[in-house]
Amino acid sequence: MWRELAPIGRHADSGGYRRYAWTGADADCRAWFRAQAESRGLTHEVDRNGNQWAWHGDPTGRDAVVTGSHLDSVPDGGAFDGPLGVVSAFAALDELRARGAEFTRPLAISNFVDEEGARFGLACVGSRLTAGRLTAEQAARLTDADGVTLPQAMERAGHDPESIGADPERLGRIGAFVELHVEQGRALAEGPHPVGVASAIWPHGRWRFDFRGEANHAGTTRLADRRDPMLTYAHTVLAAREHAARTGALATFGKVAVDPNGVNAIASLVRGWLDSRAADEETLAELVGAVERSAAEHGAADGIGVEVTRESFTPVVEFAGGLRDRLAALLARLDAERGGPGSAGTGSRGAVSRDAGAHGAGGPGAVPILPTGAGHDAGVLSSAVPTAMLYVRNPTGISHSPAEFATEDDCTAGVVALADVLEDLACR
């Protein structure tokens, strides 16, 4: 599966992926997902918002267990963020079938559309629509860099945009959603456990800063006569870093657009997007407020108009404590029975070689439970469905880059852990 998926949307120069929602690369990923479902005899369907589902058991049944992630990417992203969760979901089902597991609840594998938000600027569009956290009217106003609206892009890709919107009936049939994801950090890298459990997702959001000045000639305009928005933008970037360090939070200006964007022209408009995250909503509000005040102060001094628009916000997500603790206890118990953290040695009853998941002879202990600053579909769905997440160790700690990585052994350990969890939830 990994070899088949790997070439899709990969850019020859950067080595990263450009799998943007409702594009050709996205269509190829979706075709791959459907082929994986049909090759296993699963019922494939696309919901009203474009999310894909592969059902083992009755798609209309109640109390279903769902697992999966997404297949789209950020610009020049890595191979693991999203796809690891989808590939592992299919592999975990294969493992359960090889074990001879008897399902007592429907099981589905999902591919949520447009999780990264690389094309339309809003993350988790598919799951937000489904959960009612993005209305059809709001979605219709989303546009890409070429002015194509989300409904236009969906229609061009063969999906009816008239159907989009909240899907409470579907969510009402789901008893639990578990998402496996590559770790976006190095909390697991120094320890013996290849797999961890998520505790919470930090509150986070995106803010657009518009700095408006006056276009002029770079070679003839005196410094004293300039109203250069780039200066105010630069001061704001530095201020964001300073305030983030002071509050123990995160602040990143990672995207910028400039008009008229000429080498020999003073800009008339600089538009920068702030991504900010913190451990709690009070700290996040304090940080963003401080950045806004710094932008306004420097703008006043530079003769620049500053306007700030909040484009998205996700409150803190505390994953369902009962489900989270159940998963952590289960994995810790199985680790102990198998001889240590990540150990795979339980014989040969499954399709996945458990010996591949072993890591050293460290004694059994509690499975790591860790927070993250990254948003996920599981976080969006948590308002309507009990959700949990598993993390697979990433030795580089790098994410949203071609350098993100997980070893084959750790990926195998992740598949076994996910199979164990699904067996506990859907087969007993």
C-alpha positions as CSV (number, residue, x, y, z in Angstrom):
1,M,0.0,0.0,0.0
2,W,2.8,2.4,0.9
3,R,4.6,1.9,-2.3
4,E,1.4,2.4,-4.4
5,L,0.5,5.7,-2.6
6,A,4.0,7.1,-2.3
7,P,4.3,8.6,-5.9
8,I,1.0,10.3,-5.9
9,G,1.3,14.1,-5.8
10,R,5.1,14.0,-5.1
11,H,6.9,17.1,-6.5
12,A,10.1,16.2,-8.4
13,D,12.1,19.1,-7.2
14,S,11.3,19.3,-3.5
15,G,10.6,15.7,-2.9
16,G,7.5,16.8,-0.9
17,Y,3.9,16.3,-1.6
18,R,1.3,18.7,-3.1
19,R,-1.9,16.8,-2.6
20,Y,-4.4,19.6,-2.4
21,A,-8.1,19.1,-2.0
22,W,-10.2,18.5,-5.2
23,T,-7.1,18.5,-7.5
24,G,-5.8,15.7,-9.7
25,A,-3.5,14.4,-7.0
26,D,-6.3,14.3,-4.6
27,A,-8.5,12.4,-7.1
28,D,-5.7,9.8,-7.5
29,C,-5.5,9.4,-3.7
30,R,-9.2,9.0,-3.5
31,A,-9.1,6.4,-6.3
32,W,-6.4,4.6,-4.3
33,F,-8.6,4.6,-1.2
34,R,-11.6,3.2,-3.1
35,A,-9.5,0.5,-4.7
36,Q,-8.2,-0.6,-1.2
37,A,-11.7,-0.7,0.1
38,E,-13.1,-2.7,-2.8
39,S,-10.2,-5.2,-2.8
40,R,-11.2,-6.1,0.7
41,G,-14.8,-6.4,0.0
42,L,-15.7,-3.3,2.0
43,T,-18.6,-1.0,1.1
44,H,-17.2,2.2,-0.2
45,E,-19.2,5.5,0.0
46,V,-18.7,9.2,-0.3
47,D,-20.7,11.3,2.1
48,R,-22.3,14.7,1.4
49,N,-19.1,16.6,2.2
50,G,-16.8,14.5,0.1
51,N,-15.3,12.3,2.9
52,Q,-14.7,8.7,2.0
53,W,-15.8,5.7,4.1
54,A,-15.0,2.0,3.7
55,W,-17.4,-0.2,5.8
56,H,-16.8,-3.6,7.2
57,G,-20.3,-4.5,8.4
58,D,-23.6,-2.6,8.1
59,P,-23.0,1.0,7.0
60,T,-26.3,2.0,8.5
61,G,-25.7,0.1,11.8
62,R,-25.3,1.9,15.1
63,D,-22.4,2.3,17.6
64,A,-19.8,1.9,14.8
65,V,-16.1,2.1,15.4
66,V,-14.3,4.3,12.9
67,T,-10.6,4.8,12.2
68,G,-8.6,6.6,9.6
69,S,-7.2,10.1,8.8
70,H,-6.6,12.1,5.7
71,L,-4.6,11.9,2.4
72,D,-4.1,15.5,1.5
73,S,-1.0,17.5,2.3
74,V,0.4,20.9,3.1
75,P,2.6,22.4,0.4
76,D,5.7,20.1,0.0
77,G,4.6,18.1,3.0
78,G,5.9,14.7,4.1
79,A,4.7,11.2,3.3
80,F,3.5,10.3,6.8
81,D,1.2,13.1,8.1
82,G,-2.3,11.7,7.3
83,P,-1.5,8.8,5.0
84,L,0.1,6.8,7.8
85,G,-3.3,6.7,9.6
86,V,-5.2,5.6,6.5
87,V,-2.7,2.9,5.4
88,S,-2.4,1.7,9.0
89,A,-6.2,1.4,9.2
90,F,-6.4,-0.9,6.3
91,A,-3.4,-2.9,7.6
92,A,-5.0,-3.1,11.0
93,L,-8.2,-4.6,9.4
94,D,-6.1,-7.1,7.6
95,E,-4.5,-8.0,10.9
96,L,-7.8,-8.5,12.6
97,R,-9.1,-10.7,9.8
98,A,-5.9,-12.8,10.1
99,R,-6.5,-13.1,13.8
100,G,-10.0,-14.4,13.1
101,A,-11.5,-11.6,15.1
102,E,-15.3,-11.7,15.3
103,F,-16.8,-8.2,14.9
104,T,-19.7,-7.2,17.1
105,R,-19.9,-3.6,15.9
106,P,-19.6,-2.1,12.4
107,L,-16.1,-0.9,11.5
108,A,-15.3,1.9,9.1
109,I,-12.1,3.4,7.7
110,S,-12.3,7.0,6.7
111,N,-10.4,9.5,4.6
112,F,-11.5,13.0,5.6
113,V,-11.2,15.5,2.7
114,D,-9.1,18.8,2.9
115,E,-7.7,18.3,6.4
116,E,-4.7,20.4,5.9
117,G,-6.5,23.4,4.4
118,A,-3.6,24.0,1.9
119,R,-5.8,25.1,-0.9
120,F,-8.6,27.1,0.7
121,G,-6.9,28.3,3.9
122,L,-9.1,26.5,6.4
123,A,-8.1,23.2,8.0
124,C,-10.3,20.2,8.5
125,V,-13.0,21.3,6.1
126,G,-14.5,17.9,5.6
127,S,-14.8,17.1,9.3
128,R,-15.9,20.6,10.2
129,L,-18.7,20.5,7.7
130,T,-19.8,17.1,9.0
131,A,-19.7,18.2,12.6
132,G,-21.6,21.4,11.8
133,R,-18.7,23.6,12.8
134,L,-18.6,25.0,9.3
135,T,-21.8,26.0,7.6
136,A,-22.5,25.5,3.9
137,E,-22.7,29.3,3.5
138,Q,-19.3,29.7,5.1
139,A,-17.8,27.0,3.0
140,A,-19.2,28.6,-0.2
141,R,-17.1,31.7,0.5
142,L,-13.8,29.8,0.7
143,T,-11.6,30.5,-2.3
144,D,-8.2,29.4,-3.4
145,A,-5.3,31.5,-4.7
146,D,-6.8,31.5,-8.2
147,G,-10.2,32.7,-7.0
148,V,-11.8,29.3,-7.4
149,T,-14.5,28.7,-4.8
150,L,-14.8,25.5,-2.8
151,P,-18.1,24.6,-4.4
152,Q,-16.6,25.2,-7.9
153,A,-13.7,23.0,-7.1
154,M,-15.9,20.2,-5.8
155,E,-18.2,20.4,-8.8
156,R,-15.2,20.2,-11.2
157,A,-14.0,17.1,-9.4
158,G,-17.4,15.5,-9.8
159,H,-19.0,16.1,-6.4
160,D,-22.3,17.9,-5.9
161,P,-21.6,21.0,-3.7
162,E,-25.3,21.5,-3.1
163,S,-25.3,18.6,-0.6
164,I,-22.7,19.9,1.8
165,G,-23.5,20.6,5.4
166,A,-23.8,19.1,8.9
167,D,-24.4,15.3,9.0
168,P,-25.7,14.5,12.5
169,E,-27.4,11.3,11.4
170,R,-24.0,9.9,10.3
171,L,-22.2,11.0,13.4
172,G,-25.0,9.6,15.5
173,R,-24.2,6.1,14.2
174,I,-20.5,6.4,15.4
175,G,-19.7,5.1,18.9
176,A,-15.9,5.9,18.7
177,F,-13.4,7.4,16.4
178,V,-9.7,6.5,16.7
179,E,-7.1,8.3,14.6
180,L,-3.5,7.1,14.3
181,H,-1.0,9.7,13.3
182,V,2.8,10.2,13.1
183,E,4.0,12.1,16.1
184,Q,4.7,15.8,15.3
185,G,7.5,16.3,17.8
186,R,10.0,14.2,19.7
187,A,8.3,13.3,22.9
188,L,8.5,9.6,22.1
189,A,11.9,9.7,20.4
190,E,13.9,9.4,23.6
191,G,11.9,6.7,25.2
192,P,11.3,3.0,24.7
193,H,7.7,3.3,23.5
194,P,7.0,3.5,19.7
195,V,3.4,4.3,20.3
196,G,1.7,6.9,22.5
197,V,-1.8,8.1,23.3
198,A,-3.0,11.7,22.9
199,S,-4.3,13.6,25.9
200,A,-5.4,16.9,24.4
201,I,-5.0,19.3,21.4
202,W,-4.0,22.8,22.2
203,P,-6.3,25.6,21.2
204,H,-5.2,27.1,18.0
205,G,-6.2,29.5,15.2
206,R,-5.2,31.5,12.1
207,W,-5.3,35.3,11.9
208,R,-4.8,37.3,8.7
209,F,-2.9,40.6,9.2
210,D,-3.4,43.2,6.4
211,F,-0.7,45.9,6.4
212,R,-1.7,48.7,4.0
213,G,0.8,51.3,2.8
214,E,1.6,53.2,-0.4
215,A,3.2,51.7,-3.5
216,N,6.2,53.7,-4.8
217,H,9.5,53.5,-6.6
218,A,12.2,51.7,-4.7
219,G,15.0,53.7,-6.4
220,T,13.6,57.2,-6.1
221,T,11.6,57.4,-2.9
222,R,13.4,58.8,0.1
223,L,13.3,56.6,3.2
224,A,11.7,59.4,5.1
225,D,8.9,59.6,2.5
226,R,8.0,56.0,2.5
227,R,4.9,54.2,3.8
228,D,6.3,50.8,3.6
229,P,4.1,48.0,5.0
230,M,6.9,45.5,4.8
231,L,8.6,47.2,7.7
232,T,5.5,46.9,9.9
233,Y,5.1,43.3,8.9
234,A,8.7,42.6,9.8
235,H,8.4,44.2,13.2
236,T,5.2,42.1,13.8
237,V,6.9,38.9,12.9
238,L,9.6,39.6,15.4
239,A,7.1,40.6,18.0
240,A,5.2,37.4,17.5
241,R,8.3,35.4,18.3
242,E,9.1,37.5,21.3
243,H,5.6,37.2,22.8
244,A,5.4,33.4,22.1
245,A,8.7,32.9,23.9
246,R,7.4,35.0,26.9
247,T,4.2,33.1,27.2
248,G,5.4,29.5,26.4
249,A,3.2,29.4,23.4
250,L,3.7,29.2,19.6
251,A,3.4,31.8,17.0
252,T,4.3,31.5,13.3
253,F,4.0,33.8,10.3
254,G,4.4,31.1,7.6
255,K,2.5,32.6,4.7
256,V,2.8,36.1,3.1
257,A,1.4,37.8,0.1
258,V,2.7,41.1,-1.3
259,D,1.2,43.6,-3.7
260,P,2.5,44.6,-6.2
261,N,5.3,42.1,-5.5
262,G,7.9,43.8,-7.6
263,V,11.7,43.8,-6.8
264,N,12.0,47.6,-7.4
265,A,8.6,48.5,-5.9
266,I,7.7,49.5,-2.4
267,A,4.7,47.4,-1.5
268,S,1.2,48.8,-1.1
269,L,-0.1,45.8,0.8
270,V,1.5,43.0,2.8
271,R,-0.8,40.3,4.0
272,G,0.6,37.8,6.5
273,W,-1.1,34.9,8.2
274,L,-0.4,34.1,11.8
275,D,-0.7,30.6,13.1
276,S,-0.8,30.6,16.9
277,R,-1.2,27.8,19.5
278,A,-1.0,27.6,23.3
279,A,-1.7,25.2,26.1
280,D,-4.9,27.0,27.1
281,E,-7.2,29.5,25.6
282,E,-6.4,32.4,28.0
283,T,-2.7,32.2,27.1
284,L,-3.6,32.1,23.4
285,A,-5.8,35.1,23.6
286,E,-3.0,37.0,25.5
287,L,-0.5,36.1,22.9
288,V,-2.6,37.1,19.9
289,G,-3.7,40.3,21.6
290,A,-0.1,41.2,22.2
291,V,0.9,40.6,18.6
292,E,-2.1,42.7,17.4
293,R,-1.0,45.6,19.7
294,S,2.5,45.4,18.5
295,A,1.3,45.5,14.9
296,A,-0.9,48.6,15.6
297,E,1.9,50.4,17.4
298,H,4.4,49.9,14.6
299,G,1.8,50.6,12.0
300,A,1.0,54.0,13.6
301,A,4.7,54.9,13.7
302,D,5.2,53.8,10.0
303,G,2.0,55.4,8.6
304,I,0.6,51.9,7.9
305,G,-3.0,50.8,8.3
306,V,-3.3,47.5,10.1
307,E,-6.4,45.2,10.0
308,V,-6.6,41.8,11.7
309,T,-9.1,39.1,10.7
310,R,-9.5,35.9,12.6
311,E,-10.0,33.2,9.9
312,S,-10.3,30.2,12.1
313,F,-10.2,29.1,15.7
314,T,-10.3,25.7,17.4
315,P,-10.8,25.6,21.2
316,V,-8.9,23.2,23.4
317,V,-9.8,19.6,22.9
318,E,-9.6,17.2,25.8
319,F,-10.0,13.7,24.4
320,A,-12.7,11.6,26.0
321,G,-11.1,10.6,29.3
322,G,-12.8,7.2,29.5
323,L,-11.8,6.2,26.0
324,R,-8.3,7.6,26.2
325,D,-7.6,5.8,29.5
326,R,-9.1,2.6,28.2
327,L,-6.7,2.7,25.3
328,A,-3.7,3.5,27.4
329,A,-4.4,0.7,29.9
330,L,-5.0,-1.8,27.1
331,L,-1.8,-1.0,25.3
332,A,0.2,-1.0,28.6
333,R,-1.2,-4.4,29.5
334,L,-0.5,-5.9,26.1
335,D,3.0,-4.5,26.2
336,A,3.6,-6.2,29.5
337,E,2.2,-9.5,28.3
338,R,4.4,-9.3,25.1
339,G,7.6,-8.5,27.0
340,G,8.0,-4.8,27.0
341,P,7.1,-1.4,25.3
342,G,6.3,-1.9,21.6
343,S,7.1,-5.6,21.8
344,A,5.5,-7.6,19.1
345,G,6.3,-11.1,20.2
346,T,3.0,-12.9,20.7
347,G,3.3,-15.7,18.2
348,S,2.1,-15.8,14.6
349,R,-1.7,-15.6,14.8
350,G,-1.8,-12.3,13.0
351,A,-0.9,-11.0,9.5
352,V,1.7,-8.5,10.9
353,S,4.9,-9.9,12.2
354,R,5.0,-8.8,15.8
355,D,8.7,-9.3,16.1
356,A,9.1,-6.3,13.8
357,G,7.7,-4.0,16.6
358,A,10.1,-4.9,19.3
359,H,12.4,-2.2,20.7
360,G,14.9,-3.2,23.3
361,A,14.4,-5.0,26.5
362,G,13.1,-2.1,28.6
363,G,10.6,-3.1,31.2
364,P,6.9,-2.6,30.8
365,G,5.4,0.7,32.0
366,A,2.7,3.2,31.4
367,V,2.1,4.1,27.7
368,P,3.0,7.7,27.2
369,I,0.0,10.1,27.1
370,L,0.9,13.4,25.5
371,P,-0.6,16.6,24.3
372,T,-0.1,18.2,20.9
373,G,-0.3,21.6,19.3
374,A,-1.4,20.2,16.0
375,G,-5.1,20.1,14.9
376,H,-6.7,16.9,13.6
377,D,-10.0,15.6,12.4
378,A,-10.3,13.7,15.6
379,G,-10.2,17.0,17.5
380,V,-13.0,18.4,15.3
381,L,-15.2,15.3,15.7
382,S,-14.6,15.2,19.5
383,S,-17.5,17.6,20.0
384,A,-20.0,15.0,18.6
385,V,-18.2,11.6,19.0
386,P,-15.9,10.0,21.6
387,T,-12.5,10.3,20.0
388,A,-8.9,9.2,20.7
389,M,-5.6,9.3,19.0
390,L,-2.5,7.1,18.8
391,Y,0.9,8.6,17.9
392,V,3.7,6.7,16.2
393,R,7.3,7.7,17.1
394,N,9.0,10.2,14.7
395,P,12.8,10.2,15.3
396,T,13.3,13.4,13.4
397,G,10.6,15.3,15.3
398,I,9.9,17.1,11.9
399,S,6.4,17.4,10.4
400,H,4.9,19.1,7.4
401,S,8.2,18.5,5.6
402,P,9.7,15.8,3.5
403,A,12.0,15.0,6.4
404,E,9.1,13.7,8.6
405,F,9.7,10.0,9.2
406,A,8.9,6.9,11.1
407,T,10.8,3.6,10.9
408,E,9.2,0.5,9.4
409,D,9.4,-1.2,12.8
410,D,7.6,1.6,14.5
411,C,4.9,1.8,11.8
412,T,4.4,-1.9,12.3
413,A,4.1,-1.4,16.0
414,G,1.5,1.3,15.3
415,V,-0.5,-1.1,13.1
416,V,-0.5,-3.8,15.9
417,A,-1.5,-1.2,18.5
418,L,-4.3,0.1,16.3
419,A,-5.5,-3.5,15.6
420,D,-5.4,-4.2,19.4
421,V,-7.5,-1.1,20.0
422,L,-10.0,-1.9,17.3
423,E,-10.3,-5.5,18.5
424,D,-11.1,-4.2,22.0
425,L,-13.7,-1.7,20.7
426,A,-15.3,-3.5,17.8
427,C,-15.0,-7.2,18.5
428,R,-16.0,-7.6,22.2
